[in-house]
Amino acid sequence: MGISTGSGGGRKSDINVTPLVDVVLVLLIIFLVAMPILLHHITLEVPRKLDADEISSTATTIVLVGKADGTVEVDDGTGKRSVNRIDLAKTIRPMIDAIKTERVVFVEFDDQIMYSDVVSIMDTVKGMGKDASGNEANPVKVALKTTRGAGPEGAAPGAPAAPAPAPQ
């Protein structure tokens, strides 16, 4: 008779491949079924095509200049006017609502203005894009306006500042 007595010297350590292949195939089927479901939930922001009446040849640019005395100079392209920081929201609301394309407001500040005033002005502008529930329905972007040629005195416009002296 052909019975083995197991005197072959220890345990047999071969892996049983059949259950491993079964598990791998089940996982493959699960991922193949789940992938199309996951792809339906990916949202893409595709820019919409602008109508001819929405495209203006002269883009409206709003520039706010925060002053140290608590006033804000508003320049919407038609002229500059100075308003109190408290009245800023009701002054710029109609200007921002009139912009139909990407709504960007440029801001710049005096060197002597307090940081809390800077935050207050920028927060007021960012709040213009929120609806009554606080969601950003049509967001307003705030961009810092840089002045070209703001180098050291006597330097050419756009020239880099002089290097700092070496420590001694």
C-alpha positions in Angstrom: 0.0 0.0 0.0 1.1 3.5 -0.7 0.5 5.2 2.7 3.1 7.8 3.8 4.1 7.7 7.5 5.2 11.3 7.5 8.8 10.5 8.3 9.8 13.0 5.6 11.3 15.3 8.3 8.9 17.9 9.6 5.9 20.0 8.6 4.9 20.8 5.1 5.0 24.6 4.7 3.5 25.0 1.2 0.8 27.7 0.9 -2.6 26.6 -0.3 -3.0 28.8 -3.4 -6.7 28.1 -4.1 -8.2 30.3 -1.3 -5.7 33.1 -2.2 -6.8 33.1 -5.8 -10.5 33.1 -4.7 -10.0 36.1 -2.5 -8.1 38.1 -5.1 -10.8 37.4 -7.7 -13.5 38.5 -5.4 -11.6 41.8 -4.6 -11.1 42.4 -8.3 -14.8 42.0 -9.0 -15.7 44.3 -6.1 -13.3 47.0 -7.4 -14.6 46.6 -11.0 -18.2 47.2 -9.8 -17.3 50.0 -7.4 -15.2 52.1 -9.8 -18.0 53.3 -12.1 -20.1 54.3 -9.0 -17.2 56.4 -7.6 -16.6 58.1 -10.9 -20.1 59.5 -11.0 -19.4 61.5 -7.8 -16.4 63.4 -9.0 -17.4 67.1 -9.7 -15.6 69.2 -12.2 -15.7 72.9 -12.4 -15.8 73.7 -16.1 -15.8 77.4 -17.0 -19.1 78.4 -18.5 -19.3 80.1 -21.9 -20.0 83.8 -21.6 -22.8 85.4 -23.6 -22.0 88.3 -25.8 -23.8 90.8 -23.4 -21.7 89.5 -20.5 -18.4 90.3 -22.2 -17.5 94.0 -21.8 -14.7 95.6 -23.6 -13.8 97.7 -20.5 -13.6 95.5 -17.5 -14.6 97.0 -14.3 -11.8 97.2 -11.8 -12.4 98.2 -8.2 -9.4 99.4 -6.2 -9.7 100.1 -2.5 -7.0 102.1 -0.7 -7.1 101.8 3.1 -6.0 105.0 4.9 -4.6 105.3 8.4 -7.3 107.9 9.3 -10.1 105.2 9.0 -11.3 106.1 5.6 -11.1 104.0 2.4 -10.6 105.5 -1.0 -12.8 103.7 -3.6 -11.8 103.8 -7.2 -14.2 102.0 -9.6 -12.9 103.5 -12.8 -15.3 106.5 -12.8 -13.5 108.4 -10.2 -12.0 108.2 -6.7 -14.1 108.9 -3.6 -13.3 108.6 0.0 -15.8 106.8 2.3 -15.7 105.9 6.0 -14.7 102.3 6.7 -18.1 101.7 8.4 -20.0 102.6 5.2 -17.7 100.6 2.9 -20.1 97.6 2.5 -23.1 99.7 1.3 -20.8 101.7 -0.9 -19.2 98.9 -2.8 -22.1 96.4 -2.9 -23.7 97.9 -6.0 -20.3 98.0 -7.8 -19.6 94.4 -7.0 -23.1 93.2 -7.9 -22.6 94.9 -11.3 -19.6 92.7 -12.2 -20.8 89.7 -14.2 -17.4 88.1 -14.8 -14.9 87.0 -12.1 -15.2 89.4 -9.2 -11.9 90.7 -8.0 -11.3 93.7 -5.8 -7.8 95.1 -5.5 -6.7 96.5 -2.2 -3.7 98.4 -1.0 -3.0 100.0 2.3 -1.0 102.9 3.8 2.1 101.9 5.8 0.7 103.5 9.0 -2.7 101.6 8.9 -3.3 99.2 11.8 -3.5 95.5 11.1 -7.0 95.2 12.5 -8.2 97.7 10.0 -6.6 95.8 7.1 -8.4 92.6 8.3 -11.7 94.5 8.6 -11.5 95.9 5.1 -10.6 92.6 3.5 -13.3 90.7 5.5 -15.9 93.3 4.4 -14.9 92.7 0.7 -14.9 88.9 1.1 -18.3 89.1 2.7 -19.8 90.7 -0.5 -19.8 87.2 -2.1 -21.9 85.5 0.5 -25.6 85.0 0.4 -28.0 85.3 3.3 -27.2 81.9 4.7 -23.4 82.6 4.7 -22.6 80.4 1.7 -20.3 81.8 -0.9 -22.7 81.9 -3.8 -20.6 84.1 -6.1 -17.2 84.6 -4.3 -15.3 87.9 -4.4 -11.6 87.5 -4.6 -9.3 90.0 -2.8 -6.0 90.8 -4.5 -3.3 93.0 -3.1 -2.3 95.7 -5.5 1.4 96.2 -5.8 2.9 99.5 -6.9 5.5 99.3 -9.6 8.7 101.1 -9.1 8.4 100.9 -5.3 12.2 100.7 -4.8 14.7 102.8 -2.9 14.7 106.5 -3.5 16.7 107.4 -6.6 16.6 103.9 -8.0 15.1 103.0 -11.3 11.5 101.8 -11.3 11.4 98.1 -10.6 15.0 98.0 -9.4 15.8 95.7 -6.5 16.3 97.1 -3.0 19.8 97.7 -1.8 21.3 94.7 0.1 21.3 94.8 3.8 24.6 95.5 5.5 26.5 92.5 6.7 26.4 91.9 10.5 29.6 92.7 12.4 
